Amino acid sequence: MIMTSIDNRPAGLQAIDREMARQNADAIAAFEDNAEQAKTVATSITKTGRLLLLGMGGSHAVNRTVEPLYRGHGIEAIAVTLSEQLGMPLPIEGRTMLITSQSGESAEVLRWFTQTGGTEDTFGLTLEGTSFLARSAPSLIGVGGTELAFAATRSLTVSFALHLAILSALGENPARALSALNVPADIDIEPALSAFDNVATVVTSGRRLQGLAEALALGLTELSRYPCFSLEGGQLRHGPMEMLGSKVGVVLFRGDDATADLVTAMAVSVVETGAPVVVFDCSGKPPVEGATTLSFASATGLAAVFAMLPVAQRFMIAFADARVENAGTPMRSTKITRSE
């Protein structure tokens, strides 16, 4: 495997390092700066009782992560890719629309507004205050400007903080989530990397934390160029277990919630197949024998996300750095996708 030293670390990874170094501070500032706009969005959500979360790539992974959190407040929340909404649209009248795009300039965002014109309950969530999205709809604006590095890191963390502002306006206590941002978990990732030394592909999975699993799979694919994908825990159980074996690494996310036992059962089943399994664990439950467990303080919701996400980011970066010479430099993609 390729392993780079600090001295010859690829430029793309150095750019990611710079984004990650300030992501927690930017996230805290974004939470504080957007309190008033978050109240406006929360008022709309309370009025309609229905929330459609639209985005692409990492933005869709953010939406998938927070989708169950809004449902926990009694909101009918649905996360759909913008491309799917453009091709097979759900009705938008009577729903609060939250369109997420870190650049605010992706092709699907432009076409959606061109075709629909938006509604009075359409809002944006972006890192760029001068972007098309920010000009087209009242928006929550992340701190720190557009993310420059390829593969989402800071943009995810800041976007989650903007959702924390909305959820707080809906009545959620943000204290534990903010604490996780203020005091990052110091977790050794070497055991997880060693467990995946010989894998040829990675599958990530979760239950209530499935959106976080999807974010990691996207980053792993972009950086390592290995086939990495995500399956919700139930979906992984229904047939795809056939692919598991020593060359397929499985990453599971387990939180302190009602789905933890299902994730535990999946970990046991994966171990039995001979596939190496890494568990990012905020459940407070005992580790699964045979699995490599990265243990965090018990947490759920965005507190669990903020605890585990930076460690998962370090894992995906190191996994990629061990496999390609120029990790972080895209060969077939661009940071802002301007074509469909």
C-alpha positions as CSV (number, residue, x, y, z in Angstrom):
1,M,0.0,0.0,0.0
2,I,1.0,3.6,-0.5
3,M,1.6,5.5,2.7
4,T,2.6,9.2,2.5
5,S,4.6,11.1,5.1
6,I,3.8,14.6,6.3
7,D,6.5,16.0,4.0
8,N,5.0,14.5,0.8
9,R,1.3,14.6,1.8
10,P,-0.8,15.1,-1.4
11,A,-1.9,18.7,-2.0
12,G,-5.5,17.6,-2.1
13,L,-5.3,16.1,1.4
14,Q,-3.5,19.2,2.7
15,A,-6.4,21.2,1.4
16,I,-8.8,18.9,3.3
17,D,-6.6,19.2,6.4
18,R,-7.1,23.0,6.3
19,E,-10.8,22.7,6.0
20,M,-11.1,20.2,8.9
21,A,-8.8,22.3,11.2
22,R,-11.5,25.0,11.4
23,Q,-14.7,23.0,10.8
24,N,-15.8,22.8,14.4
25,A,-15.2,26.5,15.1
26,D,-17.0,27.5,11.9
27,A,-19.9,25.2,12.9
28,I,-20.3,26.8,16.3
29,A,-20.2,30.3,14.7
30,A,-22.7,29.2,12.1
31,F,-25.1,27.9,14.7
32,E,-24.9,31.2,16.6
33,D,-25.1,33.5,13.5
34,N,-28.1,31.9,12.0
35,A,-30.4,31.8,15.1
36,E,-32.9,34.4,13.7
37,Q,-33.1,32.8,10.2
38,A,-33.5,29.4,11.8
39,K,-36.5,30.7,13.7
40,T,-38.1,31.8,10.4
41,V,-37.6,28.3,8.9
42,A,-38.9,26.6,12.1
43,T,-42.0,28.8,11.9
44,S,-42.6,27.6,8.4
45,I,-42.0,24.0,9.3
46,T,-44.4,24.3,12.3
47,K,-47.0,25.9,10.0
48,T,-46.9,23.3,7.2
49,G,-45.9,20.2,9.3
50,R,-44.2,18.9,6.2
51,L,-40.6,19.3,5.2
52,L,-39.0,18.3,1.8
53,L,-35.2,18.3,2.0
54,L,-33.5,18.6,-1.4
55,G,-29.8,18.3,-2.2
56,M,-27.1,16.4,-4.1
57,G,-24.0,14.5,-3.1
58,G,-22.8,15.4,0.4
59,S,-25.8,17.7,0.8
60,H,-28.2,14.8,0.3
61,A,-26.2,12.8,2.9
62,V,-26.7,15.7,5.3
63,N,-30.4,15.7,4.5
64,R,-30.7,11.9,5.1
65,T,-28.9,12.3,8.4
66,V,-31.3,15.0,9.8
67,E,-34.5,13.5,8.2
68,P,-35.2,11.3,11.2
69,L,-34.4,14.1,13.6
70,Y,-37.2,16.3,12.1
71,R,-39.5,13.3,12.2
72,G,-38.8,13.1,15.9
73,H,-40.5,16.5,16.2
74,G,-43.6,15.2,14.5
75,I,-42.7,16.7,11.1
76,E,-43.4,14.7,8.0
77,A,-39.8,15.0,6.7
78,I,-38.6,13.5,3.4
79,A,-35.1,13.7,1.9
80,V,-35.0,13.4,-1.9
81,T,-32.2,14.1,-4.3
82,L,-32.8,17.2,-6.4
83,S,-32.3,15.1,-9.5
84,E,-35.1,12.8,-8.5
85,Q,-37.3,15.8,-7.6
86,L,-36.7,17.3,-11.0
87,G,-37.6,14.1,-12.9
88,M,-40.3,12.7,-10.6
89,P,-41.5,15.5,-8.4
90,L,-43.3,15.4,-5.2
91,P,-45.9,18.1,-4.8
92,I,-44.3,21.2,-3.3
93,E,-47.4,23.2,-2.3
94,G,-48.1,23.0,1.4
95,R,-44.6,21.9,2.2
96,T,-41.6,23.7,3.6
97,M,-38.8,23.3,1.1
98,L,-35.2,23.3,2.3
99,I,-32.7,23.2,-0.5
100,T,-29.1,22.4,0.5
101,S,-26.0,23.2,-1.7
102,Q,-22.7,24.1,-0.1
103,S,-21.7,26.1,-3.2
104,G,-25.3,27.2,-4.0
105,E,-24.4,26.9,-7.7
106,S,-24.9,23.2,-8.7
107,A,-26.8,22.6,-11.9
108,E,-29.8,21.0,-10.3
109,V,-30.3,24.0,-8.0
110,L,-30.4,26.3,-10.9
111,R,-32.8,24.2,-12.9
112,W,-35.1,23.6,-10.0
113,F,-35.6,27.4,-9.4
114,T,-35.9,28.0,-13.1
115,Q,-38.7,25.4,-13.4
116,T,-40.6,26.1,-10.2
117,G,-39.8,29.7,-9.2
118,G,-39.8,28.5,-5.6
119,T,-42.6,29.1,-3.0
120,E,-43.0,31.3,0.0
121,D,-41.9,28.4,2.1
122,T,-38.7,27.7,0.2
123,F,-35.4,28.2,2.0
124,G,-31.8,27.6,1.2
125,L,-28.9,26.2,3.2
126,T,-25.5,27.0,1.8
127,L,-21.9,28.1,2.7
128,E,-21.8,30.8,0.1
129,G,-23.8,34.0,0.9
130,T,-23.4,35.4,-2.7
131,S,-24.5,32.2,-4.5
132,F,-27.4,31.7,-6.8
133,L,-29.2,29.8,-4.0
134,A,-28.7,32.5,-1.4
135,R,-30.0,35.1,-3.9
136,S,-33.0,33.0,-4.8
137,A,-34.4,32.1,-1.4
138,P,-34.0,33.2,2.2
139,S,-31.1,31.1,3.4
140,L,-29.1,30.0,6.3
141,I,-25.5,30.8,5.5
142,G,-22.6,28.8,6.9
143,V,-19.5,30.5,8.3
144,G,-16.2,30.3,6.4
145,G,-17.3,30.5,2.8
146,T,-17.2,27.8,0.2
147,E,-15.3,24.7,0.9
148,L,-12.4,24.5,-1.4
149,A,-11.1,21.0,-0.9
150,F,-12.6,18.0,-2.8
151,A,-14.7,15.6,-0.7
152,A,-17.0,17.2,1.8
153,T,-15.7,17.6,5.4
154,R,-16.2,21.2,6.7
155,S,-19.3,21.7,4.6
156,L,-20.9,18.7,6.3
157,T,-20.1,19.8,9.8
158,V,-21.3,23.4,9.1
159,S,-24.4,22.2,7.4
160,F,-25.3,20.0,10.4
161,A,-24.8,23.0,12.7
162,L,-27.3,25.0,10.6
163,H,-29.8,22.2,11.1
164,L,-29.0,22.2,14.8
165,A,-30.1,25.9,14.8
166,I,-33.4,25.0,13.1
167,L,-34.0,22.0,15.4
168,S,-33.2,24.3,18.4
169,A,-35.8,26.7,17.2
170,L,-38.2,23.8,17.1
171,G,-37.5,23.1,20.8
172,E,-34.5,20.8,20.8
173,N,-31.8,21.3,23.5
174,P,-28.5,21.9,21.6
175,A,-26.2,21.6,24.6
176,R,-24.9,18.1,24.0
177,A,-24.3,18.7,20.3
178,L,-22.5,21.9,21.0
179,S,-20.4,20.2,23.6
180,A,-19.3,17.6,21.1
181,L,-18.2,20.4,18.8
182,N,-16.4,22.2,21.6
183,V,-14.5,19.1,22.9
184,P,-13.8,16.8,20.0
185,A,-13.4,13.1,20.7
186,D,-9.7,11.9,20.6
187,I,-10.1,8.4,19.1
188,D,-7.2,6.2,17.7
189,I,-8.2,5.1,14.2
190,E,-5.2,2.8,13.7
191,P,-7.1,-0.4,14.7
192,A,-9.8,0.4,12.2
193,L,-7.3,1.0,9.4
194,S,-5.5,-2.3,10.3
195,A,-8.8,-4.2,10.2
196,F,-9.3,-2.9,6.6
197,D,-5.8,-3.6,5.4
198,N,-6.8,-6.1,2.7
199,V,-10.3,-5.0,1.7
200,A,-11.2,-4.3,-1.9
201,T,-14.5,-2.5,-1.2
202,V,-16.3,-0.9,1.7
203,V,-19.9,-1.0,2.7
204,T,-21.2,1.4,5.3
205,S,-24.5,1.0,7.1
206,G,-26.6,2.3,9.9
207,R,-30.2,2.6,11.1
208,R,-31.1,5.9,12.5
209,L,-27.6,7.1,11.6
210,Q,-27.8,5.9,8.0
211,G,-27.3,9.3,6.6
212,L,-23.9,9.6,8.4
213,A,-23.1,6.2,6.9
214,E,-23.9,7.5,3.4
215,A,-21.7,10.6,3.9
216,L,-18.8,8.4,4.8
217,A,-19.3,6.1,1.8
218,L,-19.3,9.0,-0.5
219,G,-16.1,10.4,0.9
220,L,-14.4,7.0,0.8
221,T,-15.3,6.6,-2.8
222,E,-14.2,10.1,-3.8
223,L,-10.8,9.9,-2.1
224,S,-9.8,6.3,-2.4
225,R,-11.4,5.6,-5.8
226,Y,-12.4,2.2,-4.4
227,P,-16.0,1.1,-4.8
228,C,-17.6,2.1,-1.5
229,F,-21.3,2.3,-1.0
230,S,-23.9,2.5,1.7
231,L,-27.0,0.3,2.5
232,E,-29.4,1.0,5.3
233,G,-29.3,-1.8,7.9
234,G,-32.5,-3.5,6.8
235,Q,-31.6,-3.3,3.2
236,L,-28.2,-4.8,3.9
237,R,-30.0,-7.7,5.6
238,H,-32.3,-8.4,2.7
239,G,-30.0,-10.2,0.3
240,P,-26.7,-8.2,0.0
241,M,-25.2,-10.2,2.9
242,E,-24.3,-12.6,0.0
243,M,-21.4,-10.3,-1.0
244,L,-19.7,-10.3,2.4
245,G,-16.3,-11.9,3.0
246,S,-12.8,-11.1,3.8
247,K,-12.4,-8.6,1.0
248,V,-15.4,-6.5,1.9
249,G,-15.0,-4.1,4.8
250,V,-18.2,-3.1,6.7
251,V,-18.5,0.1,8.7
252,L,-21.5,0.4,11.1
253,F,-22.8,3.4,13.0
254,R,-24.5,2.7,16.3
255,G,-26.1,5.4,18.4
256,D,-27.8,5.5,21.8
257,D,-31.3,5.1,20.3
258,A,-34.0,2.5,19.8
259,T,-32.2,1.0,16.7
260,A,-29.0,0.2,18.5
261,D,-29.8,-3.5,19.0
262,L,-30.5,-3.9,15.3
263,V,-27.0,-2.5,14.5
264,T,-25.6,-4.9,17.2
265,A,-27.3,-7.9,15.5
266,M,-25.9,-6.8,12.1
267,A,-22.3,-6.5,13.5
268,V,-22.6,-10.1,14.9
269,S,-23.8,-11.4,11.5
270,V,-21.0,-9.6,9.6
271,V,-18.4,-11.0,11.9
272,E,-19.8,-14.5,11.2
273,T,-19.2,-14.0,7.4
274,G,-15.5,-13.3,7.9
275,A,-15.8,-9.7,6.7
276,P,-13.9,-7.2,8.8
277,V,-16.3,-4.8,10.6
278,V,-15.6,-1.5,12.2
279,V,-18.2,0.0,14.5
280,F,-18.4,3.7,15.2
281,D,-20.2,3.4,18.5
282,C,-22.1,6.0,20.6
283,S,-24.5,3.5,22.0
284,G,-23.0,2.9,25.4
285,K,-23.4,-0.8,24.8
286,P,-20.6,-3.4,25.1
287,P,-18.4,-3.9,22.0
288,V,-19.3,-6.8,19.7
289,E,-16.8,-9.6,19.9
290,G,-14.8,-9.9,16.7
291,A,-15.6,-6.3,15.6
292,T,-13.2,-3.4,15.8
293,T,-15.1,-0.8,17.9
294,L,-14.3,2.9,18.1
295,S,-16.1,3.9,21.3
296,F,-17.5,7.3,22.0
297,A,-19.5,8.7,24.9
298,S,-23.2,7.7,24.7
299,A,-25.1,10.1,22.4
300,T,-27.8,10.3,19.9
301,G,-28.9,12.7,17.1
302,L,-26.5,15.5,16.2
303,A,-24.5,15.0,19.4
304,A,-23.6,11.5,18.0
305,V,-23.0,13.0,14.6
306,F,-20.6,15.7,15.8
307,A,-18.7,13.2,18.0
308,M,-18.2,10.6,15.3
309,L,-18.0,12.6,12.1
310,P,-14.5,14.1,12.5
311,V,-13.1,10.6,13.4
312,A,-14.9,9.1,10.4
313,Q,-13.3,11.8,8.3
314,R,-9.8,11.0,9.6
315,F,-10.5,7.3,8.9
316,M,-11.6,7.9,5.3
317,I,-8.6,10.2,4.6
318,A,-6.1,7.7,6.0
319,F,-7.8,4.8,4.1
320,A,-7.4,6.7,0.8
321,D,-3.9,8.0,1.5
322,A,-2.8,4.4,1.9
323,R,-4.1,3.4,-1.5
324,V,-3.6,6.3,-4.0
325,E,-0.7,8.6,-4.6
326,N,-2.7,11.8,-5.1
327,A,-5.7,11.3,-2.8
328,G,-7.9,14.4,-2.7
329,T,-7.2,15.4,-6.3
330,P,-10.2,14.5,-8.4
331,M,-9.6,12.9,-11.8
332,R,-13.2,12.7,-13.2
333,S,-15.1,15.1,-11.0
334,T,-15.2,18.8,-10.0
335,K,-15.9,20.4,-6.7
336,I,-19.0,22.2,-8.0
337,T,-21.0,20.0,-10.4
338,R,-22.3,22.3,-13.0
339,S,-23.6,19.7,-15.5
340,E,-26.3,17.1,-15.3
